[in-house]
Amino acid sequence: MMLRNICRYQRQFGQVIWPFSFPQGQHVPSLSTHLQKAKYASATTERKKFYENVSISQGEGGLFEINLDKRKLKTPGGKLFTVPNEAIAIAVATEWDVQKDTLKFYTMHLTTLCNTALDNPTQRTKERMISAALKFLETDTICYRVEEPPGLVELQGNEWDPVMNWIEQRYNVVIGSSSSIMGPQIPEETKETFQQHLNSYNLWSLTGLEYVITQLKSLVLSFGLIDRHLSVEQAVVLSRLEEEYQIQRWGNVEWAHDYDMYELQA
């Protein structure tokens, strides 16, 4: 069913809906227990669809809400699901609208990220999130280079060096690369520069950026993506360069490769 009245703000709605609900009368576990079970969009999380229409509305403080029929969406932690702008609201509402007879929560990436930002289940601060992001710089995918085979050495140089040159010039830092298992020695000045830059992001932005960094296994590629120096497709291919090289050389299971590519791009 097409998304109906997605931009029409509605003022009055009734019951609140929690997508990970429990049967009537059943004991509802604590948040920590529930999060362990739900795992914020576990690969096996599915539920029968229980609504027909999806819409958005603007509530208190200018925040946007998601409505399933006339019931307001809530997070797994029980909070009202609210997002800071209309663009995110429309994107999340679309994720709910395109679901068929069965809700496949593992396909609802933006909903999951918003739930994480709203509930913050591990009670992480900005400082902890920035620290975790900076640790990826020490093991960044494009900082580690192979010594053989020659074809892959050349490919890494041709594809990764331009990105490394870009980020070093963009932020006036030194990162470098290494074929040692220990990786390059990242100067403290570089870490401080990136720390200051990351500190300019709010908790919502850091939640999304951290997820990108984790998936690409690269702070450098993530910054290239956020700054729009790289497209999503380019960033994904660069993060899988060795795998792509092996596929070109030996072939692949086409459907499995395509699935992995599309999932990472999503």
C-alpha positions as CSV (number, residue, x, y, z in Angstrom):
1,M,0.0,0.0,0.0
2,M,1.4,3.4,-0.9
3,L,2.3,5.8,1.9
4,R,-0.9,7.7,2.6
5,N,-1.0,11.3,3.8
6,I,2.7,11.2,4.7
7,C,3.1,14.9,4.9
8,R,-0.2,15.8,6.5
9,Y,0.3,16.6,10.1
10,Q,-2.3,15.1,12.3
11,R,-3.1,16.4,15.8
12,Q,-4.9,13.7,17.6
13,F,-4.0,10.0,17.8
14,G,-5.0,7.3,20.2
15,Q,-3.2,4.2,21.4
16,V,0.6,4.0,21.4
17,I,2.1,0.9,19.6
18,W,5.3,-0.8,20.6
19,P,6.5,-3.1,17.7
20,F,8.0,-5.6,20.1
21,S,4.9,-6.1,22.3
22,F,4.0,-9.0,24.5
23,P,0.7,-10.9,24.8
24,Q,-1.8,-9.5,27.2
25,G,-1.2,-10.6,30.8
26,Q,2.4,-11.7,30.1
27,H,5.1,-10.2,32.2
28,V,7.1,-7.6,30.4
29,P,10.8,-8.0,31.1
30,S,13.1,-5.2,32.0
31,L,14.7,-3.0,29.3
32,S,18.0,-4.8,29.5
33,T,16.4,-8.2,29.2
34,H,14.2,-7.1,26.4
35,L,17.1,-5.5,24.4
36,Q,19.0,-8.8,24.7
37,K,16.1,-10.6,23.1
38,A,15.2,-8.0,20.5
39,K,18.8,-7.2,19.7
40,Y,17.5,-4.1,18.0
41,A,16.5,-5.7,14.7
42,S,17.9,-9.2,15.0
43,A,18.3,-11.1,11.8
44,T,15.5,-13.4,12.9
45,T,13.1,-10.7,14.1
46,E,9.8,-10.8,12.3
47,R,6.2,-10.2,13.2
48,K,2.9,-10.3,11.4
49,K,1.8,-6.9,10.1
50,F,-0.8,-5.3,12.3
51,Y,-1.6,-2.0,10.5
52,E,-2.8,-0.6,7.2
53,N,-1.8,3.0,6.9
54,V,1.4,4.9,7.9
55,S,1.6,8.6,8.4
56,I,3.7,11.2,10.2
57,S,2.7,14.0,12.5
58,Q,4.5,16.9,14.2
59,G,4.3,16.8,18.0
60,E,5.7,18.8,20.9
61,G,8.9,20.7,20.4
62,G,8.6,20.4,16.6
63,L,9.6,16.7,16.7
64,F,8.1,14.3,14.2
65,E,6.2,11.1,15.1
66,I,5.3,7.9,13.2
67,N,1.7,6.7,13.2
68,L,0.6,3.2,12.3
69,D,-3.1,3.7,11.6
70,K,-4.0,5.9,14.6
71,R,-1.5,4.5,17.0
72,K,1.8,6.2,17.8
73,L,5.0,4.2,17.3
74,K,7.2,3.6,20.3
75,T,10.8,2.4,20.7
76,P,11.7,-1.0,22.2
77,G,12.5,0.8,25.4
78,G,9.0,2.2,25.6
79,K,9.7,5.8,24.6
80,L,7.6,7.7,22.1
81,F,9.3,7.3,18.7
82,T,10.3,10.9,17.7
83,V,12.8,12.1,15.2
84,P,14.2,15.7,14.8
85,N,13.3,16.4,11.2
86,E,10.7,15.6,8.5
87,A,13.2,13.9,6.2
88,I,14.1,11.2,8.7
89,A,10.4,10.8,9.6
90,I,9.4,10.2,5.9
91,A,12.3,7.7,5.5
92,V,11.3,5.8,8.6
93,A,7.6,5.8,7.7
94,T,8.5,4.5,4.2
95,E,10.4,1.6,5.8
96,W,7.1,0.7,7.7
97,D,4.9,1.3,4.7
98,V,6.8,-1.1,2.3
99,Q,6.5,-4.0,4.7
100,K,4.3,-6.8,3.4
101,D,2.3,-9.3,5.4
102,T,5.3,-9.9,7.7
103,L,7.3,-7.2,9.3
104,K,11.0,-7.9,8.7
105,F,12.7,-5.6,11.3
106,Y,16.1,-6.6,10.0
107,T,15.4,-4.7,6.8
108,M,14.4,-1.5,8.7
109,H,17.9,0.1,9.1
110,L,16.8,3.7,9.8
111,T,14.2,2.6,12.3
112,T,16.8,0.6,14.1
113,L,19.3,3.5,14.2
114,C,16.6,5.8,15.5
115,N,15.7,3.3,18.2
116,T,19.3,3.2,19.2
117,A,19.6,7.0,19.3
118,L,16.4,7.4,21.3
119,D,16.9,4.5,23.8
120,N,20.7,4.6,24.0
121,P,20.5,1.1,25.5
122,T,24.2,1.0,26.6
123,Q,24.0,4.5,28.0
124,R,26.9,5.7,25.8
125,T,28.1,9.3,26.0
126,K,29.4,11.4,23.1
127,E,32.9,10.9,24.5
128,R,32.7,7.1,24.5
129,M,31.3,7.1,21.0
130,I,34.0,9.4,19.7
131,S,36.7,7.3,21.4
132,A,35.3,4.1,19.8
133,A,35.3,5.8,16.4
134,L,38.9,6.9,16.7
135,K,40.0,3.4,17.6
136,F,39.0,2.3,14.1
137,L,41.6,4.7,12.7
138,E,44.3,2.5,14.3
139,T,43.0,-0.6,12.3
140,D,41.5,1.3,9.3
141,T,40.9,-0.9,6.3
142,I,42.8,1.3,3.9
143,C,45.8,1.8,6.2
144,Y,46.7,-1.9,6.0
145,R,48.4,-2.9,2.8
146,V,49.5,-6.3,1.5
147,E,53.0,-7.2,0.2
148,E,51.7,-9.7,-2.3
149,P,50.4,-10.7,-4.8
150,P,51.6,-7.8,-7.0
151,G,48.2,-7.3,-8.6
152,L,46.5,-6.6,-5.3
153,V,49.4,-4.4,-4.1
154,E,48.9,-2.3,-7.3
155,L,45.2,-2.3,-6.9
156,Q,45.4,-1.0,-3.3
157,G,47.8,1.7,-4.3
158,N,45.7,2.8,-7.2
159,E,42.3,2.8,-5.4
160,W,43.2,3.6,-1.8
161,D,46.0,6.2,-2.1
162,P,43.8,8.9,-3.7
163,V,41.4,8.6,-0.8
164,M,44.2,8.7,1.7
165,N,45.7,11.8,0.0
166,W,42.3,13.4,0.0
167,I,41.6,13.0,3.7
168,E,45.1,14.1,4.7
169,Q,44.7,17.3,2.7
170,R,41.1,17.8,3.7
171,Y,41.9,17.7,7.4
172,N,45.5,18.7,7.2
173,V,46.6,15.5,9.0
174,V,49.1,12.7,8.5
175,I,47.8,9.1,8.6
176,G,49.9,6.9,6.3
177,S,49.7,3.2,5.6
178,S,51.7,0.1,6.4
179,S,52.1,-3.5,5.5
180,S,53.1,-4.4,9.1
181,I,50.6,-6.2,11.2
182,M,50.9,-3.4,13.7
183,G,49.6,-0.9,11.2
184,P,50.8,2.7,10.8
185,Q,51.7,4.9,13.8
186,I,49.0,7.5,13.9
187,P,50.3,10.8,15.2
188,E,48.5,12.2,18.3
189,E,47.9,15.5,16.4
190,T,45.8,13.5,13.8
191,K,43.7,11.9,16.5
192,E,43.1,15.3,18.2
193,T,42.0,16.8,14.9
194,F,39.5,14.0,14.2
195,Q,38.3,14.2,17.8
196,Q,37.5,17.9,17.5
197,H,35.7,17.2,14.2
198,L,33.7,14.4,15.7
199,N,32.8,16.5,18.7
200,S,30.9,18.8,16.4
201,Y,28.4,16.0,15.7
202,N,25.4,15.5,17.9
203,L,24.4,12.1,19.4
204,W,22.1,11.3,16.4
205,S,24.8,11.9,13.9
206,L,27.4,10.0,15.9
207,T,25.0,7.0,16.1
208,G,24.7,6.9,12.3
209,L,28.3,7.6,11.7
210,E,29.5,4.9,14.1
211,Y,27.3,2.4,12.3
212,V,28.8,3.4,8.9
213,I,32.4,3.2,10.3
214,T,31.7,-0.3,11.8
215,Q,30.2,-1.6,8.5
216,L,33.0,-0.2,6.3
217,K,35.6,-0.9,8.9
218,S,37.1,2.4,8.0
219,L,37.0,5.9,9.5
220,V,38.7,7.2,6.4
221,L,36.1,5.8,4.0
222,S,33.3,6.9,6.3
223,F,34.5,10.5,6.3
224,G,34.8,10.4,2.5
225,L,31.2,9.2,2.4
226,I,29.9,11.8,4.8
227,D,31.8,14.6,3.0
228,R,30.4,13.3,-0.3
229,H,33.8,12.7,-1.7
230,L,32.8,9.1,-2.2
231,S,29.4,7.7,-3.2
232,V,27.9,4.9,-1.3
233,E,28.7,2.4,-4.0
234,Q,32.4,3.6,-4.2
235,A,32.8,3.4,-0.4
236,V,31.4,-0.1,-0.3
237,V,33.7,-1.4,-3.1
238,L,36.8,0.3,-1.6
239,S,36.0,-1.4,1.8
240,R,35.8,-4.8,0.0
241,L,38.8,-4.3,-2.3
242,E,40.6,-7.5,-1.5
243,E,37.4,-9.5,-1.8
244,E,36.6,-7.8,-5.1
245,Y,40.2,-8.6,-6.3
246,Q,39.7,-12.3,-5.4
247,I,36.3,-12.4,-7.2
248,Q,37.8,-10.9,-10.4
249,R,40.5,-13.5,-10.3
250,W,38.7,-16.6,-9.2
251,G,35.0,-15.8,-9.8
252,N,32.2,-15.9,-7.2
253,V,28.8,-17.1,-6.2
254,E,26.9,-14.3,-7.9
255,W,23.8,-14.2,-5.8
256,A,25.8,-14.3,-2.5
257,H,28.1,-11.5,-3.7
258,D,25.3,-9.4,-4.9
259,Y,23.4,-9.9,-1.6
260,D,26.4,-8.9,0.5
261,M,26.9,-5.8,-1.7
262,Y,23.3,-4.6,-1.5
263,E,23.1,-5.3,2.2
264,L,26.2,-3.3,2.9
265,Q,25.0,-0.5,0.7
266,A,21.7,-0.4,2.5
